Amino acid sequence: MNVIDETEIDLKQLVQIDFGPIDSSTDVWRAILDWIHFRARRVYRRARHVTMSAEMIARSNFPAIGQIADAIRSGDDLSPWLSDSIRHDRSNPKADLMFNDWQINHFHLGRLFSRPDKTQRTGDLLFAYLDRDHAVLLDVQPHGTWTMQMFLEILFRTSPSDIQRYELKGVIGTTNSYTADEMYELRKFGMSTFFQIDDRLFMSPGGGLVTSGHALRFVRFLNLMRRTHRTLLEQICGSALPRNLLMSLAASVGLPVRLGVRIAADELIFFDKNRNFDLVHLPLPH
């Protein structure tokens, strides 16, 4: 079966919507990786179940918390409460290293909007762990508490499964631990640290960092995307797709497959442009 591969063209166009023109000397795949970070830290619009930690239940003096929680539940745009660096520092993968490392977002608690798309900035921030289908509101702490391990301890008490899957089984904890300042310096060089709760040792709930500062979970997704692309090309050219897909494509005899990609909600979709037929859905990491 003949195939016309337009995936890289489509990906480049998707990146340029957010980043502007890509220079010919730019590494396109590096730009795609930066773009995946930018899209994720702005928080995909998706309805999520919200869990409040015990610490959050006591925070009734911040009316914006209720607004943010409602927006999370309904899948509304959360960008008005995000920091300016997250909103505007688009191509910088290090714009939010806490998010990269721990998958913890932070939101300003201004109740009033200074612009239609931006709330007032506040010194106190809401810290929350957001996954695909749920969010855990952890605590309110001052700006700059990017390496406070207490957030991870609260997450463990409130939603244990989000931490337990990163436990290093059979590894005995150590009495030595990094200070918040040491962790902050290590992060700047793309180095993650283990953390300990009681005598149990865990990796970062966000999967940690690579030396460039990118989140490991996004690097893995980029690799998955590239493997999926190669596999699809091989299967289409060799007529080796799963039977249901092959039969749908073969219904149009002689028509080549125009392989492309598009974004829908928080999924990256490989599809045949000629038939407007989806081939593979890849959920984007959060």
N, C-alpha and C positions, 0 to 999 in steps of 0.2 A: 504494500500500500504506500502510495506516495505521500510525503509530508512536507509542508512548508513551515519552517520553524520561525515564529515571530515572538518567542517568549522574551528574549533579551530586549527587543525593541519595546515591547509592552512594559516590561519592568522599568526600563529607563524613562519611559513616559510617565509612569506612576510616580517615580522618584522626583521628576522635574515638576510635577504639580505642587509638591511641597517645598522642594529645594531650589527651584529655578533651573536654568540651563546648566547642563553638565559639560564641563570642558572636555575636549577630546583627549587630554592627557590624564583625566581622572580614571582611576580604577573603578569600573562600573560596579563590580561585586562588593567592593568596600563601601561605595555609596549606597548600595542596596542595604547592606548591614546597618549603616548609620540611620537609614530611613526606617528600618524595622524598629530600631530603638526609639526614634522620635515618635512614630505612630503609637507604640505601646505605652510610653510614659505619659502621653496625653490622655490615656485611658480609653479603650474601645467602648463605644456606646452599646451597652448590653445590660439588660435587666439582671440584677444579682440579688440573692438573698443577703440580708445584712444581719450580722451578729455584733452585739455590743459587749465589750469586756466589762468586768466589774468596775474598772477604773472609769470607763466612759459613762456608765450609768449614773455616776456621781457628778458628771460635768454638766449640770443643768444651766450653768451661767454663760453658756455659749450658744445662743439661738441658732447660729449658722450650722451647728452640728446636725440639727434636724433637717435643715434645707439640703445639706450634702447627702445625708442618709436617704432622704426621699428621692434625690436625683439618682443615686446609685440603684435604688430599688426599681425605678421606672426606666433606667437606661438612658437618662438625659445627659446632656453635655456637661462634663465636670470641669472643663478647661477654665471657666471663670475663677475657680478657686485655686488653680495651679500657679506655681511661681513663674515669674517672667522668664527665667532662664529655661524652664521646661517648655514654655509656650513658644519662645522665639529663638533660642539657641539651637537651631534645628539640626545642623550637621555635626554637632559636637556629641560624641557618644558618652562623654564624661559629664554631661549637664546634670545628671542625677545619679551619682555613684551608689547612693543608698538603695535606690530602686534597682539598679543593675545587680547589686550584690544580694540584697535581702528581699526584693520584690515588695518593698514597703513604699507606698506613696505618701506624700504630705500635701496638705491643703491649707490655704489661708482661711481665716475664720471671720473675715469681714462680712457683715450682714448686708451692707448696702453696696450697690454697684457704682464704681467710679466711672465706668463705661458700660455700654450694653453687654460687652463680653468679658468684663473683669470686675471682680469684687475689690473692696478696699483691702490693702495689705495689712497684715497683723504680725506682731512679734511671736505670738503663740500660734502653733500649728497643730492640726489634726493629723495624726499618723495612722495609716490604715494599710492592711494587707489585702490586696485585691487579686483574686484568681478568676478563672473563667466564669464561674457561676455563683460565686459568693464573695462577700467582703467581710473582714473583721475590723471593726473600728477599735483601735488599740488604746490610744491615750492622747492627751493634749500636752505638749511640751514646747519649750522655747525653740526658736529658730536656731539651728546649729547643732542640734543633738542628733547628728547623723549616725553616730556609732553607739548609741545607748543600748546595751544588751538587754535592758529591761523590756524593750519592745518584744524581743524574741521570747522572753519568759512569759509575758502576758499572752502572746500568741499561743504558746504551749499550753497554758492553763485554759484558754478560751476555746481553742480549736486544735486539739492535740494532733489530729491527723495531718495538718499542714506542716508540722515540725517532724513528726515521727518518721515520715518517709525519707528524711535526710539523716537519720541516725546512723552512725558508724557502728554497726553491730560487732560485738566482740572486742572493741577497742576500749581500753580503760581510760577514764578521764584523767586529767593532770591537774595538779594544784597550781601550775603556772598559767597565767592568763594575761592577755594584752590589755593595756589601758585603752580608754576611748581615744586618746590622742595617738597612741601607737597604731591602733586600727585605722584611724583616719589617714595617717601617713602611708601605711601599707596599701590602702585602697588607691591612693593617688598613683601608685606604681603598678596597679592592676593585680594586687595580691589579696586574696581572700584569707580569712582566718576561720578556724573551727570555733565553736562555742560550746560551753558546758552547762548543763542543767542537772543539778545534783551530781551523780557520778556518771552521767551519760553524755557522750560526745556527739555533736551534730555538725553537719555541713550547713552552709547558708541556705535558708529556705528558698531563696531565689536561684540557687545553683552556683553562686559565686561569679568571679570575674576571670577574664583572661588578661594577659599582660598589657594589651592595648587599652584596657579599661572597659571593653565591651562586656556585656553580660554573657556568660557561658551559655545560658538557655537560648539566646538569640543566635549565637554562633552555631549551635547545634541545629537550630531551625534552618539557617541558611544552608548548611550542609545537607540537611534532609531535602530541602527544596531543589538543590542541584542534583542530588541523587535521583529524586523523583522525575526531574526533567530528563535526565539521561535514560532512565528506565523506560519512560514513555516513548521517547524517540526509538529506542531499540524495539519495543513491543509493537509500535505502529508499523515500522519498516518491515518487521518480520511477521506481521499479522499474528502476533502472539498476545494481544490484549485479552483480558477476561472475556468469556464468551458473550455475555450480555452487551458489553461495549462493542465488541467486534461486530456483532450482528447489527447493531444500530448504525455503525459507520458504514458497513457493507451494503446497507439498504440504498445508498446513493453510489451506485457503481461508477467508477471512473473519476469521481470527485475527490481531489486530494484533501488531506487533513491540513488545515491551517492551525497549527498549534500555537495557542496564546495563553496569557494569564490575565486575570482581573481580580480586583478586591471586592468582596461583598461582606459588609459588616466586619467581622473579625476572622474571615477566612480568605486564604489565597486559593484561587480556583484555576486549575489548568483546564482548558476547554478547546473544542474545535470551533473556530470562528465561522467556517463555511456552513455548519449545521446548527450553530449555537447550542452545542451539546457538551455538557460537563463531563470531564473525564476523572479528575481527582480533586477532592476538597482537602486542603491542609489548614487546620485551625492555627491561627497565629498565636504565638506565645504572649502571655500577659506579664 
